[in-house]
């Protein structure tokens, strides 16, 4: 059975039993493809385990996707494993899903996996990437259930900057993007790359790029801008999601790396404007100044910019839920919003 026989082609069993396997189809399932027995056990015993359908093979995942109605899929956690399926199969399978289904890709820091991540990013196929050494699969399922949108800027950033990076530092910068949804130290980045801190800095300097600390600061600022500018989160909520104890610490970090405080940054170009500057800055070695007259419509609510339409291109012609003009459903995460 090919990967293209996914949810889009499935006959949608709906509620009741699947005619081909007899399994009872539950409402709002999270499909998890994990080859590790230990990871599957962690998910099964987690608080959300009752709402998870575990698949230990690629064929089992495709079969489950074929049997379950798209409306009953709450999300998908997909482990990258080149021994079980090719990159093209993964992209075709994910592309068959409705754009409203959150897709999280589990990847290692190996160069081959990162190249697959870049391919998925270019295809706008997934929402975000989870690194196996950083977080467990049960933590990924919990975030997908509660706040799947908070890291959705991740692959937008990868798709914009990856193609123009020098090969000597390509994996370093891509890992910096994947790690910086929460503030990250140079030591953590170097450990993920399997290099010493000085080696990372030496490679970046030889390639004419800014320091690792600067790049990490730019990326964390991008995530903060995304959460306020695109998702409409409050300043406090965006700061806490990025790992800052309060908005003052968040503002100080963003201003140090971008030259602007966070809310002013969101009102003067927002996420898209900062992404343009960061893309240019990686080539110039420093962040160019913000445009003098960005022409951005100010928010009618002081301190909280109006959510803009995302530059995320959905997998189909119909828009993803966050691109609609209706109020964004924030989920049930535990970060205070006031």
DAKALIN-V693557 format. One record per run of one state. SS is the DSSP state (~ for helix, > for strand, _ for the rest). FROM is the first residue (numbers start at 1). LEN is the number of residues. If there is no record, write none. Layout:
<<SS | FROM | LEN> <SS | FROM | LEN>>
//
This chain:
<<_ | 1 | 15> <> | 16 | 2> <_ | 18 | 6> <> | 24 | 2> <_ | 26 | 3> <> | 29 | 5> <_ | 34 | 3> <~ | 37 | 8> <_ | 45 | 4> <~ | 49 | 3> <> | 52 | 4> <_ | 56 | 2> <~ | 58 | 10> <_ | 68 | 2> <~ | 70 | 3> <> | 73 | 7> <_ | 80 | 7> <~ | 87 | 9> <_ | 96 | 6> <> | 102 | 6> <_ | 108 | 3> <~ | 111 | 12> <_ | 123 | 5> <> | 128 | 4> <_ | 132 | 5> <~ | 137 | 11> <_ | 148 | 6> <~ | 154 | 11> <_ | 165 | 2> <~ | 167 | 13> <_ | 180 | 6> <~ | 186 | 8> <_ | 194 | 3> <~ | 197 | 10> <_ | 207 | 5> <~ | 212 | 18> <_ | 230 | 5> <~ | 235 | 7> <_ | 242 | 5> <~ | 247 | 12> <_ | 259 | 3> <~ | 262 | 6> <_ | 268 | 2> <~ | 270 | 15> <_ | 285 | 36> <~ | 321 | 3> <_ | 324 | 15>>
//
